[in-house]
Amino acid sequence: MRFWDTSALVPTLVVEPRSPSVSDLLAEDAAIAAWWATEVECASAIGRAERQNILDAERAQVAFDRLDRLVGSWHEVGPNETLRRTARRLVRVHDLRAAAALQLAAATDAAEANPAGLPFVTLDSRLAAAARREGFSVVVPAAPEP
């Protein structure tokens, strides 16, 4: 199992340059742990792509259907007081916005305070740096070669 940040899940839903490497990574280990708001963040990304005409209505629906399948299969880390306290600490010590801190706090919760035991998948460089400092093994899917 790996913890997946929204930034890494979106390329499994919408075709982006890193979609092949992200999909390969997911195929290696399909067990996903995710923050409870990740579904909404992914839906936001799909909706934004549709509004910006990056996706037509049919492709947006395919992406939403993929999201529904993923959500139905992942281990979701729900909101709780420990997660909130951890996120408060994280925004104080790392250069993170609130949602990124909540992602990292959820990963900490999922790792049961043993971050080295749960790989953290992200495309967000700031979040990756904070996760590394918190003891996670960070997986950043490869960018395509030019």
C-alpha positions in Angstrom: 0.0 0.0 0.0 1.1 3.6 -0.7 -0.4 6.9 0.3 -1.4 8.9 -2.8 -1.6 12.6 -2.8 -4.2 14.2 -5.2 -1.5 15.5 -7.5 -0.4 11.9 -8.2 -3.9 10.5 -8.6 -5.2 13.1 -11.1 -3.0 11.7 -14.0 -4.7 8.4 -13.5 -8.0 10.1 -14.3 -7.1 12.7 -16.9 -4.4 12.2 -19.6 -1.4 14.3 -18.7 2.3 13.9 -19.5 3.0 11.8 -16.4 0.0 9.6 -16.9 2.0 6.6 -18.2 4.5 6.6 -15.3 1.7 7.1 -12.7 -0.4 4.4 -14.2 2.6 2.0 -14.2 3.2 2.8 -10.5 -0.4 2.1 -9.6 -0.3 -1.2 -11.6 2.6 -2.3 -9.4 0.6 -1.8 -6.2 -3.1 -0.9 -6.5 -3.6 -0.5 -2.8 -4.2 3.2 -2.2 -4.4 5.1 1.0 -5.9 8.6 0.6 -7.1 11.6 2.6 -10.9 11.9 2.9 -11.0 15.1 0.8 -8.9 13.7 -2.1 -12.1 12.7 -3.9 -13.3 16.3 -3.9 -9.8 17.6 -5.0 -9.8 15.1 -7.9 -13.3 16.0 -8.9 -12.2 19.7 -8.9 -9.4 18.9 -11.2 -11.7 17.0 -13.6 -14.3 19.8 -13.5 -11.6 22.5 -14.1 -10.2 20.5 -17.1 -13.8 20.3 -18.6 -14.5 24.0 -18.0 -11.2 24.9 -19.7 -12.1 22.6 -22.7 -9.1 20.4 -22.0 -11.7 17.6 -21.6 -15.0 17.3 -23.5 -18.1 16.2 -21.6 -17.6 12.5 -22.6 -14.0 12.3 -21.5 -14.9 14.2 -18.2 -17.5 11.5 -17.5 -15.0 8.8 -18.2 -12.7 10.5 -15.7 -15.5 10.8 -13.1 -16.3 7.1 -13.6 -12.6 6.2 -13.0 -12.6 8.4 -9.9 -15.7 6.5 -8.6 -13.9 3.2 -9.1 -10.8 4.4 -7.3 -12.7 5.8 -4.4 -14.5 2.6 -4.0 -11.2 0.7 -3.7 -9.0 2.9 -1.6 -8.4 3.1 2.1 -9.7 6.5 3.2 -8.2 8.4 6.1 -11.1 10.3 7.7 -11.0 13.5 9.7 -10.1 13.3 13.3 -8.6 15.4 16.1 -5.1 13.8 15.8 -5.0 14.6 12.1 -6.0 18.2 12.7 -3.3 18.6 15.4 -0.7 17.1 13.1 -1.7 19.3 10.2 -1.4 22.4 12.5 2.2 21.3 13.4 3.0 20.7 9.8 2.0 24.1 8.6 4.2 25.6 11.3 7.3 23.7 10.5 7.0 23.2 6.7 6.3 25.5 3.7 2.8 23.9 3.2 -0.6 25.2 2.5 -3.5 23.8 4.6 -4.7 21.1 2.1 -1.1 19.8 1.6 -0.6 19.7 5.4 -3.8 17.8 5.8 -2.7 15.3 3.1 0.6 14.8 4.9 -1.2 14.5 8.3 -3.5 11.9 6.8 -0.5 9.9 5.5 1.0 10.1 9.0 -2.2 8.7 10.4 -2.3 5.9 7.8 1.3 5.1 8.6 0.4 4.7 12.2 3.3 7.0 13.2 5.8 4.9 11.2 6.2 7.0 8.0 9.1 4.9 6.7 6.7 2.0 6.3 4.3 3.8 3.9 5.6 5.2 0.6 4.1 8.6 -0.2 3.3 9.3 -3.8 3.1 12.9 -5.0 3.9 15.2 -7.8 4.0 18.3 -5.5 7.6 19.2 -4.9 6.9 21.2 -1.7 4.8 18.4 -0.3 7.5 15.8 -1.3 10.2 17.8 0.6 8.0 18.0 3.7 7.2 14.3 3.5 10.8 13.4 3.3 11.6 15.5 6.3 8.8 13.7 8.2 10.5 10.4 7.4 8.4 9.1 4.4 9.9 7.4 1.5 8.7 9.6 -1.3 7.8 8.3 -4.7 7.7 10.9 -7.5 6.6 9.3 -10.8 9.0 10.1 -13.6 8.4 12.9 -16.0 8.4 11.9 -19.7 11.6 12.4 -21.6 11.5 15.2 -24.2 
